[in-house]
Structures are given as C-alpha cells and as structure tokens.
Amino acid sequence: MKEQRREQWRFSLVESILADVRYAWRRVGKAPAFSVITILIMGLGIGANTAIFSLIDAVTLRSLPVRSPEELVHVRLTDSPFQILPVPFWEALRDRQDVFSSVFAWSQQTFNLARGGEARNVDGLFVSGDYFTALGVEPAVGRVLTANDDFRGCPGAAVLSYGFWQSRFGGDPHTVGQLITLNGYPVQVVGISAAGFFGVVAGNKFDVAIPICIQAVGNILVRIMGRLKPGLNAGEANARLAALTPSLFATLPTDSFLRNPDFLKMRLGALPSANGFEGSVRGTYGRPLEMMMIVVGVVLLIACSNIACLLLARATARNREIAVRLAIGASRWRLVRQLLTECLLLSLAGALLGLFLARWGFALLVGFISTPLYTTQPRIFLGFSLDWRILGFTAGVAMLASILFAVVPSILSTRASLIWAIKGQHAEEGEHRRVFRPARWIVAVEVALSLVLLVVSGLFLKSFRKLATLDVGFDTKNVVLVKVDLNNAKVPDSQQPAVREEILARLRTLPGVTSASQSILTPIGGMGMNGSIHSHLPNAPTGRDAVVAFNFVSPGFFATLGTPLLAGRDFTDGDTAHTQPVAVINQTAARRFFQENNPVGKYYSSEGPLFGPQPREFLVIGVVKDAKFAFLREDFRATAYYPAAQMMPVTPFRVDWTVEIHTALRPSGLERAAGDAIESVNSAVSFQFSTFEQQVNNSIGQERLLAALSGFFGGLALLLATIGVYGVLSYTIVQRKKEIGIRMAVGAERRTILRLVLRDVGVILFVGCCAGVLLALATTRLLATTTAVPGGTLLFGVQPHDLGTLALCVTLLATTGLIAAYLPARRASRLDPMSVLREE
C-alpha cells in the first residue's frame, strides 16, 4: 500500500530514473573500450553536424545585433538583380518617402590607411547620417554619426568598430579625437560603435564608417534599408514605394544608368531583412552549406547504424540477465527505458565532445571560405557563438542520435525468452542469431548511404578538377598583380596616364621581369564591362547578340598573361589618343561579327562613356585566343580589347588600373623591388601586391569547399561502412564457430568455408549497393538543379548521372567491404575442428 501511495505522488518515477542513470554510469565504466569507441563515433558525427549548422547559423539564421531586427526591410528594385542605387536616388527617396519611420543607406568600401607605399586596407562603410541611430546602435566611447554629420561638403567624421578599435588601437579611449587617413583623406574619429556590432551584411564586418558626404555625390552606389512605420504592412509599403518610384527616376540626371528603359519599368519594393542583408557570403556559400548539412546528417545516420550494430553485439551477452529480470517481474518498458538511459548518457558525452570538435571544425570551415572569391568582394568575417540555437541543436541531435542507435537493440534485447535462462548453450546460440540478424540489414543500409556519399563526393571532386585544369586562355604562373592607386596621392586626372606609363616603364626594367602591362580589368576578377558593337557586314548581330565584354589594356598585355595572338598584331606605343582607334578581338567575337571572313583590317562602330560622347569607328588589328573574362564558370564571351591610351581621359566614374608583371623569379621575390620602383616615381602612391594564380584559385573557393568536405565525409562514411562489415562478420563467425568446425570435420575444405562466409557478406554488399545506386541517382538529380554562384549548378563539366563515377564508387565500396570481410573469413577457414568440437 505504501508503494502504491508513493506511485500516486510520482516519487517513484524520479527515483527510478535516478537509479537508471546510476546503473547506466556503472555499465559505461565496466565497458571502457565500448564506451570510448561509441563516444568518439558520436562526437565526430555530432561535431560535424554542429560545425556545419554553426556556419549556417552565422551566415543565414542569426539576427542582426540591433534593436528590433524583425522590423528591418531592404529596399530594392523588384525583378532586378541590381541591388545598389546612386546617391541622388537615395537622397530623393529619403526626402519624399512616407513609408519608413527611419531609413538609411550604406555602401561597402575598402579604405587605405597608408599615406603612401604599400596599402594597409581595412573594411569600410560609407553610411548615411541616420545609419547608427536607425539601427539603435549605441556608442561604446564617444558618439556615433548623426544626420548633422551627413551634408554636402561635410568635413567628415569616422566611427570605428569595437573590434578594430581593440586590435589596432589597443582599446585606448584617447583614440576619439585623433585623425586617421583614409585613401589619403584625413578624418577625425568621433566614436567607437558598440561591441558585437559588425554591420548589416551577413558574413562581413566593417572597421571604419564615414558619412556618404565625404565622397563626391553620385560617384558611389548605395544599398538602402529602413523600418516600416507602425501599422503599415508589407503589401501597403510595396504599393506606396511602387507609386513613388517614377518621381524618383525623374530626379536623376539624363546620363544616369537608371534612365535606361529597362530600369524605368521597374518599381521599388521592400524585403524583410531581420537576418541582415544577403551579401556575397550568403549568396555564394548558402546552397553549398545546405548541401553539406545533408551530407553530415547522412554521416550521422551511418554512425548511428554502426553503434546500433555494436549494441546488438553487446546485447547478446546480456540476454540471460534481461531474461532473468523479466522472469522476476520487470516490465519490458522498464528495461527498454534502462537501456535507453545508458545510450542517452553515451550520446550526451558524445555531444560534449562534439561541441569541442565543432569549435575546431568551425574555425577550419571559416578558413576555407575566409578569402573572398573575387577581389571586388569584402573580406569574410564569421564568429563562433554558443547561443541557444547551437546548444539546442546539439542537444536535439544527441537525443535523436541516441534514439536512432538504441531503439532497435533495446527492443530486441527485451524479447528474450523467459525459458531461455534455464536452457543450455544451444538455445543461447539460437537466441544470439535471432537478436543479431537485423544487424546484417543495418549494415546494408550503411553501405547504401555510404555509396550515396561516395558518389556525391566523387562528382564534386571531378567538378573541382575540371575547373582547376580548365583551359582558360591564359597562363597564371609567375604573374604578379599590382593595384596602383594614384587618387590616394592626389594625382590630377589629367596627369594620371603619364604617371602610370612612367611606373610601367620603371617596372619593365627590373631584373627578372620578362614583360609588364596594365589594364582596367584582369581576368577572373569578378568584374566586367559590356558594350555593343556594330559590324558593317550584312546580317550583323543586333540587340543582346551585339553585346561584348571589353577591356582597356596597354601594349604587352597578351604576352604578359600568355594569351596567344592568332592573327594581326598587338597594340604598340604608336596607338595613341591621336591615331586611328583600334581594337583586338577574340575568336568568339570574330566568328559572331565577321562570320568566316578575316576580321583584321575591317571596321566596326561602338559607343560608351569610356569612348567619348560620339560613336567611334574601330579598326580591328588583331585576333587573340578565347579566354575567360570575369568568371571561370562562364562560357567564352565575345570580347574586345582597346589600347589604354585611347580611353577618354575623364570618365563619369572612377577607374582602377592594375599592373601585370610576368617574372622569371618567384613572385614574392619581386615585391620589394617593384615597391621601390613605384615609390621612386611618387612616394605618395599606394599599391597592393597579389598574384594572378592566387586570384584564379580564390575564384573556385566554393568548389574547393565542396570537394574537400564531401571527400572527407565520403571517406569517413567508407571507413564506418568497412568497420560495420568487419564487425558483423566477426561476430557472425563467433556464433557459427561450431557449425564451421562440424563442416570441416566432415570434409569441408578451407576454400569452401571461405566461400560460405564471404557469400553472406556478398549478399549484404549487393543489397546495399543496389539500394545505394537508386538513392545516388535521385540525389545527383538534385545536384544538377541546385544553382551556384556565379551562375550554373553545383556541378561543372560533369553529368549528374556520370556512369564512370558511379561505377568507380561501387567498385571501391564493394572491394573495401570484401577486404574487410576477408580477414575474419580467413580466420574462420583456419579453425581447428577438434578444438571446436571439444568445446561441445
């Protein structure tokens, strides 16, 4: 009666749970080898999942550390990939809108702190005056920018980020009031932003923020965000913005690119932005990380399957104990709960190990993606934070994993026959076989999932190899790129061409330099310029077909980059602003605009802000081999090259020139001499070194991440499947030892025993591979439709149903499985039948 009363108050439930925990702890201590292996496997599986999820959280899920981030919206032109707008457009929107309680604009930039010499770049922001106040960001020291700091002709002020203040100035409070130099412009520091605020772009940070008014109005493009007025829903806001758009277009000058008819048809809209603006990190790595989340989830399933097999093997040794417990009155649910408690304890220990591995794995992953794909993108910044989402995800994965690998062994273990405890060893062996039979099918599932991961990793590796060995039309070896900034040295626009030519001449005379050139764009830089050309032949392309990529280059550009000249001549110093306008085109442009005719000596017309106010007639003087232009993934584009000397001296936007140097020395060995040569021309000129090879390699960072991670997890899955095959077969042989001894005693040969044992493994591998092939075909179809940036899918130059990759992975998995099975099978074929029979 006392026990019944206690059960009514549920005290006994708490006591029994605590008893289960104590008993589970003792069981874990009595089997240290099993416990360590289980914790390591679970730690690796949970750690991989937590690391990938942490990165996804940092890139896509984490809300901005600002006041009421759910109220923020991003203002953009609908149905347009173009998300940046000119400053006059922003100012008109700010002054005329009635949609937002607060609205602000910003533009990501790179600022140079050096007064001259090698650049010391930091991540910067041009911001409107209400940027910090609209976000609700308070200053840590001093003050933040306000609307009073942002007006035409402002003297300028700077707000430093907390992290930059700590790392560069050591947290000195006297930093406020000091002058710093940004791109040669002195600016006073007025405050430090709050700790933990890095900006509004996911995956990026800022070091210095200055008002938009410092930059000449119209020379930069901005993004716009705001907070909707209370009571205004998204539909009403979009309707008001759409109605306001035509009046905003009307305020722009007639030469603005937004006065294009295609843009004039568009309307403004507002998109929720509680998680920040979707920058280059989210756009580039969002889909690959989602794909890796699926991959590590499959790895966790394989790990759980492996542990389930270990538990089944371990459970057979406890069948007598469980049968006795059932015989004296224990309920089946009580025993299942006890076994689940033990598994949950192991899983939680694995989760703790997984958190440690996740932090290390997160740092490793960030190292993979920390370098921007292109020099035009800001540096990537991601921080690991153990917030409630990470801890909740880890705990959830641990509990789910414990259920996955513990349910089947726990249920099967509690089905032991009550009479079995009294019977002899023959019954025990039969019971062992009954309990352990599902392990074979669990291993088959392991094989199927492992094959899927192997196929996926094989396709990603093959895709990466295709990109890495692609014929791009130029040579990246031993080419140094030098970005030269004359604006930092306050060189007037009219004198800049002469200064650039003098710098180029000095660099060409350096020891080890075989050739040098300069250009507006270098290939695979993520940037491009387009324009239309008009051939004078009949049926010449028009409209979009007439658009070509173009670049302004100096003589020697093609020789420096190793692009072969196929016909005609290269540019020379005689091609000046006062001579006939000339052009060199690539093979694709020659075929498109001149068909089968030799284009050398023929003319075409073109117009644009870099050519002058009137259309110009260009003489084609040469044809070069097709080369990739902005991205490796793109098809060869029709491209026209023009001499640098024939570009308009004054352009409507800033043009950054890059010097390319081909050297016979190591690129790093040339930097000091090149820097001295540039400073000898003008000591105030800033410059920055990189290599062409590094620029091209950075552009395939997405593919490198996918190939490296999928290859690692594919290899891990193969290892786990191999361990599973070995473990199942080893235990099966132990259980069939007497049967094998009798067969050998009555005349069975060793090869017959070997074939008998391997046949079971063959069935497991065959079933697993067949199921894995079907799953792999369905999975690779998803890869073929998942887009990547910039353009295309996650696979490049590889068919999703690549039979060669599929056959190779099936062969690798089957061969590895048979090798793993051969060792216990060989041991079984060498059993001494007399010693086995004596055990009877």
Order of alpha helices (4+ residues) and beta strands (2+ residues): alpha-alpha-alpha-beta-beta-alpha-beta-beta-beta-alpha-beta-beta-alpha-beta-beta-beta-beta-alpha-alpha-beta-alpha-alpha-alpha-alpha-alpha-beta-alpha-beta-beta-beta-alpha-beta-beta-alpha-beta-beta-beta-beta-alpha-beta-alpha-alpha-alpha-alpha-alpha-alpha
